[in-house]
Amino acid sequence: MNKTRGDGFVYQPSYIDKRTGERKTASTWWVRYFVRGTRFRESSNSRSRPEAEAFLQLRLKAAAQGNPGPKAGKLTFEDLAKILLDDYRANERRSVGRVEDAVGHLRRFFATTHASQIEGEFIARYVRSRQEWGRLLQRLTGSSAP
């Protein structure tokens, strides 16, 4: 029933019938897999094991391409920025102005980006673009501060 470790697996969950007390197996196949230490479990919406295995392979392929999980692509940079700014305002932090300024810089680069895509090389590109902007501004104004 289990597949190779690390590939996830398909299974039919069991449950206890409340009327009879008998252990039964669900007719629908489910998949379970891990991506970056996070466990995902979801129904394949299929009663066929081969279809469930194909569904699992689609999920694993999507994870390998950087879009793990069924809900991973729904959270955006704007959602994260709103959560951060709401927290700063709710807790009346004195540095809320500074954070708003920083989020403004980030927003210009990450505005339409899904949160799951903000990592590694994408962040490095942001840093390089800010450094280039700072050097350009320094050349234009002749000052040392960007």
Phi and psi in radians as a Rosetta constraint file:
Dihedral C 1 N 2 CA 2 C 2 CIRCULARHARMONIC -1.391 0.35
Dihedral N 2 CA 2 C 2 N 3 CIRCULARHARMONIC 2.567 0.35
Dihedral C 2 N 3 CA 3 C 3 CIRCULARHARMONIC -1.650 0.35
Dihedral N 3 CA 3 C 3 N 4 CIRCULARHARMONIC -3.119 0.35
Dihedral C 3 N 4 CA 4 C 4 CIRCULARHARMONIC -0.987 0.35
Dihedral N 4 CA 4 C 4 N 5 CIRCULARHARMONIC 2.445 0.35
Dihedral C 4 N 5 CA 5 C 5 CIRCULARHARMONIC -0.983 0.35
Dihedral N 5 CA 5 C 5 N 6 CIRCULARHARMONIC 2.338 0.35
Dihedral C 5 N 6 CA 6 C 6 CIRCULARHARMONIC 1.675 0.35
Dihedral N 6 CA 6 C 6 N 7 CIRCULARHARMONIC -0.272 0.35
Dihedral C 6 N 7 CA 7 C 7 CIRCULARHARMONIC -1.656 0.35
Dihedral N 7 CA 7 C 7 N 8 CIRCULARHARMONIC -0.068 0.35
Dihedral C 7 N 8 CA 8 C 8 CIRCULARHARMONIC 1.391 0.35
Dihedral N 8 CA 8 C 8 N 9 CIRCULARHARMONIC -3.132 0.35
Dihedral C 8 N 9 CA 9 C 9 CIRCULARHARMONIC -2.747 0.35
Dihedral N 9 CA 9 C 9 N 10 CIRCULARHARMONIC 2.872 0.35
Dihedral C 9 N 10 CA 10 C 10 CIRCULARHARMONIC -1.874 0.35
Dihedral N 10 CA 10 C 10 N 11 CIRCULARHARMONIC 2.594 0.35
Dihedral C 10 N 11 CA 11 C 11 CIRCULARHARMONIC -2.761 0.35
Dihedral N 11 CA 11 C 11 N 12 CIRCULARHARMONIC 2.830 0.35
Dihedral C 11 N 12 CA 12 C 12 CIRCULARHARMONIC -1.952 0.35
Dihedral N 12 CA 12 C 12 N 13 CIRCULARHARMONIC 2.002 0.35
Dihedral C 12 N 13 CA 13 C 13 CIRCULARHARMONIC -1.155 0.35
Dihedral N 13 CA 13 C 13 N 14 CIRCULARHARMONIC 2.652 0.35
Dihedral C 13 N 14 CA 14 C 14 CIRCULARHARMONIC -1.940 0.35
Dihedral N 14 CA 14 C 14 N 15 CIRCULARHARMONIC 2.762 0.35
Dihedral C 14 N 15 CA 15 C 15 CIRCULARHARMONIC -2.604 0.35
Dihedral N 15 CA 15 C 15 N 16 CIRCULARHARMONIC 2.896 0.35
Dihedral C 15 N 16 CA 16 C 16 CIRCULARHARMONIC -1.819 0.35
Dihedral N 16 CA 16 C 16 N 17 CIRCULARHARMONIC 2.152 0.35
Dihedral C 16 N 17 CA 17 C 17 CIRCULARHARMONIC -1.142 0.35
Dihedral N 17 CA 17 C 17 N 18 CIRCULARHARMONIC 2.174 0.35
Dihedral C 17 N 18 CA 18 C 18 CIRCULARHARMONIC -1.197 0.35
Dihedral N 18 CA 18 C 18 N 19 CIRCULARHARMONIC -0.503 0.35
Dihedral C 18 N 19 CA 19 C 19 CIRCULARHARMONIC -1.354 0.35
Dihedral N 19 CA 19 C 19 N 20 CIRCULARHARMONIC -0.783 0.35
Dihedral C 19 N 20 CA 20 C 20 CIRCULARHARMONIC -1.768 0.35
Dihedral N 20 CA 20 C 20 N 21 CIRCULARHARMONIC -0.336 0.35
Dihedral C 20 N 21 CA 21 C 21 CIRCULARHARMONIC 1.371 0.35
Dihedral N 21 CA 21 C 21 N 22 CIRCULARHARMONIC 0.085 0.35
Dihedral C 21 N 22 CA 22 C 22 CIRCULARHARMONIC -1.456 0.35
Dihedral N 22 CA 22 C 22 N 23 CIRCULARHARMONIC 2.467 0.35
Dihedral C 22 N 23 CA 23 C 23 CIRCULARHARMONIC -1.394 0.35
Dihedral N 23 CA 23 C 23 N 24 CIRCULARHARMONIC 2.233 0.35
Dihedral C 23 N 24 CA 24 C 24 CIRCULARHARMONIC -2.198 0.35
Dihedral N 24 CA 24 C 24 N 25 CIRCULARHARMONIC 2.812 0.35
Dihedral C 24 N 25 CA 25 C 25 CIRCULARHARMONIC -1.915 0.35
Dihedral N 25 CA 25 C 25 N 26 CIRCULARHARMONIC 2.327 0.35
Dihedral C 25 N 26 CA 26 C 26 CIRCULARHARMONIC -1.134 0.35
Dihedral N 26 CA 26 C 26 N 27 CIRCULARHARMONIC 2.622 0.35
Dihedral C 26 N 27 CA 27 C 27 CIRCULARHARMONIC -1.433 0.35
Dihedral N 27 CA 27 C 27 N 28 CIRCULARHARMONIC -0.365 0.35
Dihedral C 27 N 28 CA 28 C 28 CIRCULARHARMONIC -1.583 0.35
Dihedral N 28 CA 28 C 28 N 29 CIRCULARHARMONIC 2.405 0.35
Dihedral C 28 N 29 CA 29 C 29 CIRCULARHARMONIC -1.495 0.35
Dihedral N 29 CA 29 C 29 N 30 CIRCULARHARMONIC 2.482 0.35
Dihedral C 29 N 30 CA 30 C 30 CIRCULARHARMONIC -2.038 0.35
Dihedral N 30 CA 30 C 30 N 31 CIRCULARHARMONIC 2.808 0.35
Dihedral C 30 N 31 CA 31 C 31 CIRCULARHARMONIC -2.141 0.35
Dihedral N 31 CA 31 C 31 N 32 CIRCULARHARMONIC 2.605 0.35
Dihedral C 31 N 32 CA 32 C 32 CIRCULARHARMONIC -2.431 0.35
Dihedral N 32 CA 32 C 32 N 33 CIRCULARHARMONIC 2.323 0.35
Dihedral C 32 N 33 CA 33 C 33 CIRCULARHARMONIC -2.689 0.35
Dihedral N 33 CA 33 C 33 N 34 CIRCULARHARMONIC 2.843 0.35
Dihedral C 33 N 34 CA 34 C 34 CIRCULARHARMONIC -2.048 0.35
Dihedral N 34 CA 34 C 34 N 35 CIRCULARHARMONIC 2.437 0.35
Dihedral C 34 N 35 CA 35 C 35 CIRCULARHARMONIC -2.351 0.35
Dihedral N 35 CA 35 C 35 N 36 CIRCULARHARMONIC 2.071 0.35
Dihedral C 35 N 36 CA 36 C 36 CIRCULARHARMONIC 0.883 0.35
Dihedral N 36 CA 36 C 36 N 37 CIRCULARHARMONIC 0.732 0.35
Dihedral C 36 N 37 CA 37 C 37 CIRCULARHARMONIC 1.435 0.35
Dihedral N 37 CA 37 C 37 N 38 CIRCULARHARMONIC -0.035 0.35
Dihedral C 37 N 38 CA 38 C 38 CIRCULARHARMONIC -1.778 0.35
Dihedral N 38 CA 38 C 38 N 39 CIRCULARHARMONIC 2.254 0.35
Dihedral C 38 N 39 CA 39 C 39 CIRCULARHARMONIC -1.527 0.35
Dihedral N 39 CA 39 C 39 N 40 CIRCULARHARMONIC 2.325 0.35
Dihedral C 39 N 40 CA 40 C 40 CIRCULARHARMONIC -2.051 0.35
Dihedral N 40 CA 40 C 40 N 41 CIRCULARHARMONIC 2.298 0.35
Dihedral C 40 N 41 CA 41 C 41 CIRCULARHARMONIC -2.267 0.35
Dihedral N 41 CA 41 C 41 N 42 CIRCULARHARMONIC 2.297 0.35
Dihedral C 41 N 42 CA 42 C 42 CIRCULARHARMONIC -2.732 0.35
Dihedral N 42 CA 42 C 42 N 43 CIRCULARHARMONIC 2.710 0.35
Dihedral C 42 N 43 CA 43 C 43 CIRCULARHARMONIC -1.273 0.35
Dihedral N 43 CA 43 C 43 N 44 CIRCULARHARMONIC 2.478 0.35
Dihedral C 43 N 44 CA 44 C 44 CIRCULARHARMONIC -1.483 0.35
Dihedral N 44 CA 44 C 44 N 45 CIRCULARHARMONIC -0.141 0.35
Dihedral C 44 N 45 CA 45 C 45 CIRCULARHARMONIC 0.979 0.35
Dihedral N 45 CA 45 C 45 N 46 CIRCULARHARMONIC 0.610 0.35
Dihedral C 45 N 46 CA 46 C 46 CIRCULARHARMONIC -2.416 0.35
Dihedral N 46 CA 46 C 46 N 47 CIRCULARHARMONIC 2.584 0.35
Dihedral C 46 N 47 CA 47 C 47 CIRCULARHARMONIC -1.730 0.35
Dihedral N 47 CA 47 C 47 N 48 CIRCULARHARMONIC 0.078 0.35
Dihedral C 47 N 48 CA 48 C 48 CIRCULARHARMONIC -1.886 0.35
Dihedral N 48 CA 48 C 48 N 49 CIRCULARHARMONIC 2.211 0.35
Dihedral C 48 N 49 CA 49 C 49 CIRCULARHARMONIC -1.097 0.35
Dihedral N 49 CA 49 C 49 N 50 CIRCULARHARMONIC -0.773 0.35
Dihedral C 49 N 50 CA 50 C 50 CIRCULARHARMONIC -1.046 0.35
Dihedral N 50 CA 50 C 50 N 51 CIRCULARHARMONIC -0.655 0.35
Dihedral C 50 N 51 CA 51 C 51 CIRCULARHARMONIC -1.144 0.35
Dihedral N 51 CA 51 C 51 N 52 CIRCULARHARMONIC -0.682 0.35
Dihedral C 51 N 52 CA 52 C 52 CIRCULARHARMONIC -1.144 0.35
Dihedral N 52 CA 52 C 52 N 53 CIRCULARHARMONIC -0.690 0.35
Dihedral C 52 N 53 CA 53 C 53 CIRCULARHARMONIC -1.146 0.35
Dihedral N 53 CA 53 C 53 N 54 CIRCULARHARMONIC -0.672 0.35
Dihedral C 53 N 54 CA 54 C 54 CIRCULARHARMONIC -1.132 0.35
Dihedral N 54 CA 54 C 54 N 55 CIRCULARHARMONIC -0.697 0.35
Dihedral C 54 N 55 CA 55 C 55 CIRCULARHARMONIC -1.069 0.35
Dihedral N 55 CA 55 C 55 N 56 CIRCULARHARMONIC -0.763 0.35
Dihedral C 55 N 56 CA 56 C 56 CIRCULARHARMONIC -1.069 0.35
Dihedral N 56 CA 56 C 56 N 57 CIRCULARHARMONIC -0.746 0.35
Dihedral C 56 N 57 CA 57 C 57 CIRCULARHARMONIC -1.095 0.35
Dihedral N 57 CA 57 C 57 N 58 CIRCULARHARMONIC -0.649 0.35
Dihedral C 57 N 58 CA 58 C 58 CIRCULARHARMONIC -1.093 0.35
Dihedral N 58 CA 58 C 58 N 59 CIRCULARHARMONIC -0.753 0.35
Dihedral C 58 N 59 CA 59 C 59 CIRCULARHARMONIC -1.132 0.35
Dihedral N 59 CA 59 C 59 N 60 CIRCULARHARMONIC -0.734 0.35
Dihedral C 59 N 60 CA 60 C 60 CIRCULARHARMONIC -1.159 0.35
Dihedral N 60 CA 60 C 60 N 61 CIRCULARHARMONIC -0.655 0.35
Dihedral C 60 N 61 CA 61 C 61 CIRCULARHARMONIC -1.149 0.35
Dihedral N 61 CA 61 C 61 N 62 CIRCULARHARMONIC -0.741 0.35
Dihedral C 61 N 62 CA 62 C 62 CIRCULARHARMONIC -1.081 0.35
Dihedral N 62 CA 62 C 62 N 63 CIRCULARHARMONIC -0.699 0.35
Dihedral C 62 N 63 CA 63 C 63 CIRCULARHARMONIC -1.126 0.35
Dihedral N 63 CA 63 C 63 N 64 CIRCULARHARMONIC -0.683 0.35
Dihedral C 63 N 64 CA 64 C 64 CIRCULARHARMONIC -1.157 0.35
Dihedral N 64 CA 64 C 64 N 65 CIRCULARHARMONIC -0.457 0.35
Dihedral C 64 N 65 CA 65 C 65 CIRCULARHARMONIC -1.583 0.35
Dihedral N 65 CA 65 C 65 N 66 CIRCULARHARMONIC 0.081 0.35
Dihedral C 65 N 66 CA 66 C 66 CIRCULARHARMONIC 1.655 0.35
Dihedral N 66 CA 66 C 66 N 67 CIRCULARHARMONIC 0.267 0.35
Dihedral C 66 N 67 CA 67 C 67 CIRCULARHARMONIC -2.201 0.35
Dihedral N 67 CA 67 C 67 N 68 CIRCULARHARMONIC 1.215 0.35
Dihedral C 67 N 68 CA 68 C 68 CIRCULARHARMONIC -1.319 0.35
Dihedral N 68 CA 68 C 68 N 69 CIRCULARHARMONIC 2.488 0.35
Dihedral C 68 N 69 CA 69 C 69 CIRCULARHARMONIC 1.372 0.35
Dihedral N 69 CA 69 C 69 N 70 CIRCULARHARMONIC 2.786 0.35
Dihedral C 69 N 70 CA 70 C 70 CIRCULARHARMONIC -1.245 0.35
Dihedral N 70 CA 70 C 70 N 71 CIRCULARHARMONIC -0.429 0.35
Dihedral C 70 N 71 CA 71 C 71 CIRCULARHARMONIC -1.998 0.35
Dihedral N 71 CA 71 C 71 N 72 CIRCULARHARMONIC 0.105 0.35
Dihedral C 71 N 72 CA 72 C 72 CIRCULARHARMONIC -1.107 0.35
Dihedral N 72 CA 72 C 72 N 73 CIRCULARHARMONIC -0.625 0.35
Dihedral C 72 N 73 CA 73 C 73 CIRCULARHARMONIC -1.456 0.35
Dihedral N 73 CA 73 C 73 N 74 CIRCULARHARMONIC 0.054 0.35
Dihedral C 73 N 74 CA 74 C 74 CIRCULARHARMONIC -1.542 0.35
Dihedral N 74 CA 74 C 74 N 75 CIRCULARHARMONIC -0.470 0.35
Dihedral C 74 N 75 CA 75 C 75 CIRCULARHARMONIC -1.485 0.35
Dihedral N 75 CA 75 C 75 N 76 CIRCULARHARMONIC 2.206 0.35
Dihedral C 75 N 76 CA 76 C 76 CIRCULARHARMONIC -1.933 0.35
Dihedral N 76 CA 76 C 76 N 77 CIRCULARHARMONIC 2.991 0.35
Dihedral C 76 N 77 CA 77 C 77 CIRCULARHARMONIC -0.998 0.35
Dihedral N 77 CA 77 C 77 N 78 CIRCULARHARMONIC -0.738 0.35
Dihedral C 77 N 78 CA 78 C 78 CIRCULARHARMONIC -1.036 0.35
Dihedral N 78 CA 78 C 78 N 79 CIRCULARHARMONIC -0.668 0.35
Dihedral C 78 N 79 CA 79 C 79 CIRCULARHARMONIC -1.089 0.35
Dihedral N 79 CA 79 C 79 N 80 CIRCULARHARMONIC -0.787 0.35
Dihedral C 79 N 80 CA 80 C 80 CIRCULARHARMONIC -1.123 0.35
Dihedral N 80 CA 80 C 80 N 81 CIRCULARHARMONIC -0.745 0.35
Dihedral C 80 N 81 CA 81 C 81 CIRCULARHARMONIC -1.087 0.35
Dihedral N 81 CA 81 C 81 N 82 CIRCULARHARMONIC -0.731 0.35
Dihedral C 81 N 82 CA 82 C 82 CIRCULARHARMONIC -1.108 0.35
Dihedral N 82 CA 82 C 82 N 83 CIRCULARHARMONIC -0.749 0.35
Dihedral C 82 N 83 CA 83 C 83 CIRCULARHARMONIC -1.049 0.35
Dihedral N 83 CA 83 C 83 N 84 CIRCULARHARMONIC -0.812 0.35
Dihedral C 83 N 84 CA 84 C 84 CIRCULARHARMONIC -1.093 0.35
Dihedral N 84 CA 84 C 84 N 85 CIRCULARHARMONIC -0.876 0.35
Dihedral C 84 N 85 CA 85 C 85 CIRCULARHARMONIC -1.160 0.35
Dihedral N 85 CA 85 C 85 N 86 CIRCULARHARMONIC -0.671 0.35
Dihedral C 85 N 86 CA 86 C 86 CIRCULARHARMONIC -1.071 0.35
Dihedral N 86 CA 86 C 86 N 87 CIRCULARHARMONIC -0.692 0.35
Dihedral C 86 N 87 CA 87 C 87 CIRCULARHARMONIC -1.132 0.35
Dihedral N 87 CA 87 C 87 N 88 CIRCULARHARMONIC -0.791 0.35
Dihedral C 87 N 88 CA 88 C 88 CIRCULARHARMONIC -1.081 0.35
Dihedral N 88 CA 88 C 88 N 89 CIRCULARHARMONIC -0.723 0.35
Dihedral C 88 N 89 CA 89 C 89 CIRCULARHARMONIC -1.227 0.35
Dihedral N 89 CA 89 C 89 N 90 CIRCULARHARMONIC -0.730 0.35
Dihedral C 89 N 90 CA 90 C 90 CIRCULARHARMONIC -1.106 0.35
Dihedral N 90 CA 90 C 90 N 91 CIRCULARHARMONIC -0.630 0.35
Dihedral C 90 N 91 CA 91 C 91 CIRCULARHARMONIC -1.625 0.35
Dihedral N 91 CA 91 C 91 N 92 CIRCULARHARMONIC 0.143 0.35
Dihedral C 91 N 92 CA 92 C 92 CIRCULARHARMONIC 0.844 0.35
Dihedral N 92 CA 92 C 92 N 93 CIRCULARHARMONIC 0.851 0.35
Dihedral C 92 N 93 CA 93 C 93 CIRCULARHARMONIC -1.292 0.35
Dihedral N 93 CA 93 C 93 N 94 CIRCULARHARMONIC 2.470 0.35
Dihedral C 93 N 94 CA 94 C 94 CIRCULARHARMONIC -1.223 0.35
Dihedral N 94 CA 94 C 94 N 95 CIRCULARHARMONIC -0.415 0.35
Dihedral C 94 N 95 CA 95 C 95 CIRCULARHARMONIC -1.597 0.35
Dihedral N 95 CA 95 C 95 N 96 CIRCULARHARMONIC 0.292 0.35
Dihedral C 95 N 96 CA 96 C 96 CIRCULARHARMONIC -1.033 0.35
Dihedral N 96 CA 96 C 96 N 97 CIRCULARHARMONIC -0.624 0.35
Dihedral C 96 N 97 CA 97 C 97 CIRCULARHARMONIC -1.100 0.35
Dihedral N 97 CA 97 C 97 N 98 CIRCULARHARMONIC -0.740 0.35
Dihedral C 97 N 98 CA 98 C 98 CIRCULARHARMONIC -1.131 0.35
Dihedral N 98 CA 98 C 98 N 99 CIRCULARHARMONIC -0.722 0.35
Dihedral C 98 N 99 CA 99 C 99 CIRCULARHARMONIC -1.183 0.35
Dihedral N 99 CA 99 C 99 N 100 CIRCULARHARMONIC -0.670 0.35
Dihedral C 99 N 100 CA 100 C 100 CIRCULARHARMONIC -1.066 0.35
Dihedral N 100 CA 100 C 100 N 101 CIRCULARHARMONIC -0.708 0.35
Dihedral C 100 N 101 CA 101 C 101 CIRCULARHARMONIC -1.114 0.35
Dihedral N 101 CA 101 C 101 N 102 CIRCULARHARMONIC -0.806 0.35
Dihedral C 101 N 102 CA 102 C 102 CIRCULARHARMONIC -1.102 0.35
Dihedral N 102 CA 102 C 102 N 103 CIRCULARHARMONIC -0.753 0.35
Dihedral C 102 N 103 CA 103 C 103 CIRCULARHARMONIC -1.106 0.35
Dihedral N 103 CA 103 C 103 N 104 CIRCULARHARMONIC -0.610 0.35
Dihedral C 103 N 104 CA 104 C 104 CIRCULARHARMONIC -1.044 0.35
Dihedral N 104 CA 104 C 104 N 105 CIRCULARHARMONIC -0.764 0.35
Dihedral C 104 N 105 CA 105 C 105 CIRCULARHARMONIC -1.112 0.35
Dihedral N 105 CA 105 C 105 N 106 CIRCULARHARMONIC -0.800 0.35
Dihedral C 105 N 106 CA 106 C 106 CIRCULARHARMONIC -1.124 0.35
Dihedral N 106 CA 106 C 106 N 107 CIRCULARHARMONIC -0.669 0.35
Dihedral C 106 N 107 CA 107 C 107 CIRCULARHARMONIC -1.047 0.35
Dihedral N 107 CA 107 C 107 N 108 CIRCULARHARMONIC -0.663 0.35
Dihedral C 107 N 108 CA 108 C 108 CIRCULARHARMONIC -1.070 0.35
Dihedral N 108 CA 108 C 108 N 109 CIRCULARHARMONIC -0.506 0.35
Dihedral C 108 N 109 CA 109 C 109 CIRCULARHARMONIC -1.696 0.35
Dihedral N 109 CA 109 C 109 N 110 CIRCULARHARMONIC -0.697 0.35
Dihedral C 109 N 110 CA 110 C 110 CIRCULARHARMONIC -1.843 0.35
Dihedral N 110 CA 110 C 110 N 111 CIRCULARHARMONIC 0.102 0.35
Dihedral C 110 N 111 CA 111 C 111 CIRCULARHARMONIC -0.766 0.35
Dihedral N 111 CA 111 C 111 N 112 CIRCULARHARMONIC -0.867 0.35
Dihedral C 111 N 112 CA 112 C 112 CIRCULARHARMONIC -1.765 0.35
Dihedral N 112 CA 112 C 112 N 113 CIRCULARHARMONIC 0.258 0.35
Dihedral C 112 N 113 CA 113 C 113 CIRCULARHARMONIC -1.511 0.35
Dihedral N 113 CA 113 C 113 N 114 CIRCULARHARMONIC 2.433 0.35
Dihedral C 113 N 114 CA 114 C 114 CIRCULARHARMONIC -1.318 0.35
Dihedral N 114 CA 114 C 114 N 115 CIRCULARHARMONIC 2.512 0.35
Dihedral C 114 N 115 CA 115 C 115 CIRCULARHARMONIC -1.011 0.35
Dihedral N 115 CA 115 C 115 N 116 CIRCULARHARMONIC -0.614 0.35
Dihedral C 115 N 116 CA 116 C 116 CIRCULARHARMONIC -1.170 0.35
Dihedral N 116 CA 116 C 116 N 117 CIRCULARHARMONIC -0.286 0.35
Dihedral C 116 N 117 CA 117 C 117 CIRCULARHARMONIC -1.603 0.35
Dihedral N 117 CA 117 C 117 N 118 CIRCULARHARMONIC -0.193 0.35
Dihedral C 117 N 118 CA 118 C 118 CIRCULARHARMONIC -1.480 0.35
Dihedral N 118 CA 118 C 118 N 119 CIRCULARHARMONIC 1.614 0.35
Dihedral C 118 N 119 CA 119 C 119 CIRCULARHARMONIC -2.833 0.35
Dihedral N 119 CA 119 C 119 N 120 CIRCULARHARMONIC 2.917 0.35
Dihedral C 119 N 120 CA 120 C 120 CIRCULARHARMONIC 0.621 0.35
Dihedral N 120 CA 120 C 120 N 121 CIRCULARHARMONIC -1.915 0.35
Dihedral C 120 N 121 CA 121 C 121 CIRCULARHARMONIC -1.083 0.35
Dihedral N 121 CA 121 C 121 N 122 CIRCULARHARMONIC -0.599 0.35
Dihedral C 121 N 122 CA 122 C 122 CIRCULARHARMONIC -1.119 0.35
Dihedral N 122 CA 122 C 122 N 123 CIRCULARHARMONIC -0.715 0.35
Dihedral C 122 N 123 CA 123 C 123 CIRCULARHARMONIC -1.188 0.35
Dihedral N 123 CA 123 C 123 N 124 CIRCULARHARMONIC -0.698 0.35
Dihedral C 123 N 124 CA 124 C 124 CIRCULARHARMONIC -1.076 0.35
Dihedral N 124 CA 124 C 124 N 125 CIRCULARHARMONIC -0.673 0.35
Dihedral C 124 N 125 CA 125 C 125 CIRCULARHARMONIC -1.114 0.35
Dihedral N 125 CA 125 C 125 N 126 CIRCULARHARMONIC -0.676 0.35
Dihedral C 125 N 126 CA 126 C 126 CIRCULARHARMONIC -1.084 0.35
Dihedral N 126 CA 126 C 126 N 127 CIRCULARHARMONIC -0.814 0.35
Dihedral C 126 N 127 CA 127 C 127 CIRCULARHARMONIC -1.057 0.35
Dihedral N 127 CA 127 C 127 N 128 CIRCULARHARMONIC -0.788 0.35
Dihedral C 127 N 128 CA 128 C 128 CIRCULARHARMONIC -1.088 0.35
Dihedral N 128 CA 128 C 128 N 129 CIRCULARHARMONIC -0.703 0.35
Dihedral C 128 N 129 CA 129 C 129 CIRCULARHARMONIC -1.156 0.35
Dihedral N 129 CA 129 C 129 N 130 CIRCULARHARMONIC -0.670 0.35
Dihedral C 129 N 130 CA 130 C 130 CIRCULARHARMONIC -1.169 0.35
Dihedral N 130 CA 130 C 130 N 131 CIRCULARHARMONIC -0.683 0.35
Dihedral C 130 N 131 CA 131 C 131 CIRCULARHARMONIC -1.140 0.35
Dihedral N 131 CA 131 C 131 N 132 CIRCULARHARMONIC -0.734 0.35
Dihedral C 131 N 132 CA 132 C 132 CIRCULARHARMONIC -1.115 0.35
Dihedral N 132 CA 132 C 132 N 133 CIRCULARHARMONIC -0.720 0.35
Dihedral C 132 N 133 CA 133 C 133 CIRCULARHARMONIC -1.081 0.35
Dihedral N 133 CA 133 C 133 N 134 CIRCULARHARMONIC -0.731 0.35
Dihedral C 133 N 134 CA 134 C 134 CIRCULARHARMONIC -1.104 0.35
Dihedral N 134 CA 134 C 134 N 135 CIRCULARHARMONIC -0.738 0.35
Dihedral C 134 N 135 CA 135 C 135 CIRCULARHARMONIC -1.141 0.35
Dihedral N 135 CA 135 C 135 N 136 CIRCULARHARMONIC -0.714 0.35
Dihedral C 135 N 136 CA 136 C 136 CIRCULARHARMONIC -1.102 0.35
Dihedral N 136 CA 136 C 136 N 137 CIRCULARHARMONIC -0.798 0.35
Dihedral C 136 N 137 CA 137 C 137 CIRCULARHARMONIC -1.092 0.35
Dihedral N 137 CA 137 C 137 N 138 CIRCULARHARMONIC -0.669 0.35
Dihedral C 137 N 138 CA 138 C 138 CIRCULARHARMONIC -1.136 0.35
Dihedral N 138 CA 138 C 138 N 139 CIRCULARHARMONIC -0.727 0.35
Dihedral C 138 N 139 CA 139 C 139 CIRCULARHARMONIC -1.135 0.35
Dihedral N 139 CA 139 C 139 N 140 CIRCULARHARMONIC -0.692 0.35
Dihedral C 139 N 140 CA 140 C 140 CIRCULARHARMONIC -1.246 0.35
Dihedral N 140 CA 140 C 140 N 141 CIRCULARHARMONIC -0.671 0.35
Dihedral C 140 N 141 CA 141 C 141 CIRCULARHARMONIC -1.696 0.35
Dihedral N 141 CA 141 C 141 N 142 CIRCULARHARMONIC -0.348 0.35
Dihedral C 141 N 142 CA 142 C 142 CIRCULARHARMONIC 1.329 0.35
Dihedral N 142 CA 142 C 142 N 143 CIRCULARHARMONIC 0.191 0.35
Dihedral C 142 N 143 CA 143 C 143 CIRCULARHARMONIC -1.736 0.35
Dihedral N 143 CA 143 C 143 N 144 CIRCULARHARMONIC 2.968 0.35
Dihedral C 143 N 144 CA 144 C 144 CIRCULARHARMONIC -1.695 0.35
Dihedral N 144 CA 144 C 144 N 145 CIRCULARHARMONIC -0.218 0.35
Dihedral C 144 N 145 CA 145 C 145 CIRCULARHARMONIC -1.768 0.35
Dihedral N 145 CA 145 C 145 N 146 CIRCULARHARMONIC 2.331 0.35
